[in-house]
Amino acid sequence: METIRNVINVVGAIYRDNKWLMIKRSEKEEYAPGTIAMVGGKVENEGEEYNILENTLRREVMEEVGIELGEDMIYVESIGFISKKWGPVVDVVFLCKHEKGEPYPASPNEVAEVYWMTIEEILENEDIPHWVKDCIKKSYKLKNSLLKGSDLF
C-alpha cells in the first residue's frame, strides 16, 4: 500500500479593526503567481515541536510581511487540493489578530504588495479567487461571533 504524504500549509486570516490583511503573490511564485491571497506557508517539521502550526504561521507572517500576530489563533477551516509541484496539500486556516508592525513586502520573491481590505472590498474584487473569499467570509463570521460582548478576540 502506497503512503500518501501531504504538504501542510498554514494560512492567516489576519484582521485589524474592520480590515483584513491580503497580499498579492509575487509573479515569481510557482503556485498562483500574482493572485491576491492571505499570508501563509509550509510547515517544516524538524522533530518534536509543540504548537507547530501556530509557530509556523507566526514565522511565515514575520518573514513575508514583517508583522507580529496576537497570542490567540482560532482554527477556521482546512482545505485540501492537489499542487502540480507538491502533490496533495492541506491548508489549515487560522483567524489571527494583528498585534504589532506595519505590513510590507518583506519577502519580495513571495509577496509583491500588501493591502488592508474590508470584507466588502474582498467580496467585490473579481481578482480574488472564490476559495479566498469563502475563507474570509467564514473568518469574518467567526470573528463577529467571538466578539459579541467580549474582549477576548
N, C-alpha and C positions, 0 to 999 in steps of 0.2 A: 504494500500500500504506500503510495507516494505521500510524503509530508508536504502540506501546503504552508508556506510561510507568508505572513502578511507584514508589510511595512506599516508601522503605526505613525500617524501624524497627529499632532495636537494643534488645535486652532483656537484662537481667542476672539470671542465676540466682546470686544472691549468698548466700554462706554464711559463718557464723561458728560455730565449734565444731561442734555437730551440728544446727544450725538454719538455716533458710532465711528470707531477708527477703521478706515478702509485704506487699502493700498492698491496701487497699480503695479502689477508684477512686471519686472524687467522684461524687455524683449529677449534678453539672454537666457531666461528661464526655459528649461526643457518642457515643463508641464504648464500649460495655459499661459504662454507669454502675453504680456500686455493686458491681461484680464484684471478687472477690479475685484478684489477679494479681501479676506480677513488675514491677519498675520498668523503664521504658524510654521511648523517644521517637523522633521522626522525625529522620532525617539531613537537615541543611540544608547543601547543597553550595554554597559560595560561591567555588569555584575550587579550585585545586590545594591539596591538604592530605594529608599522609601520615597513616596510621592514623586516617582519618576515622570509621570505625565505633567504634573504641575511644575516641577523643576525644569523640565524641557521647555514648557511654554514660556516660563519666565526668561530662560536663556535666549530662546528664539526671538522673543519680543525685544529684549535688550539689544541683541545682535542686529536685528533688521530695522528697528525704528527708534532705538535709544530711549525707551521709557521703562518705568517700573510699574508693576501692577499691584493692586491692593492684595491683602493677605488672603481673602476668601476667593475661591473659584468654585463655581457651581456647574455641575455637569448639565449640558443641554441635550446633546444627542450624539450618535455615532452614525457615520455614513461609509458604506463600502463602495469601492469602484475598482476598475482594472486600469492600471497605467501601462502604457507600451514599454516604458523603461523598467519599472519596478515590479510589475505584476500586480497581485492583489494588494490593495491599500485600504486601511481603515482610518478615517478621520474621526478624532474624538474632539468634540467642540465644548468649550467651557465659556460661561458667562464670567467676565472679568471687569473690574472697576479700575480705571486709570488712577494711578497713585501719584506719580511724580515724573516730571520731564515733559518737554515738548517734542512730539514725534517728528522725525525727519528720516529721509532715506539713508540710514546708517550703513546699509549694505547695498550699494548701487547695482551690483550684479544680480540682486534678488528683488529689490524694491526701486521702482522708478519715481513714484510720487506717493504722498500720503494725504489723506483727506479726513476731516471730521464731517460726517454726513448725518442728517436727520433720517428717521425711518421713512419719511415721505420721499426724500431725495433718493434714497436707495431703491425703494419700490418703483419709482417713476423712471429710473435710469435704465435705458434699453441696453447699455453696455455691461450691465451686471448680470451674470448668469442666474437662472431661476433657483438653483440649489443654494446660492449665496443669499438670495432674497428670502427663501424659505427659512434658512437658518437664522437670519437676522430677525424675522417675524417671530420665531419661537423664542429667541433670546429676549426680544422686546416684551413679549407676554410674560415670560418668566421673571424678568426684572420688575415689571409692574406688579406682579402678584406678590413678590417678595417685599416690595417697598410699601405696601398698604399698611400704614400706621406703624412702620418700623424704620429704624435707622441701621438695621443690620447690614444692608447691602446697598 
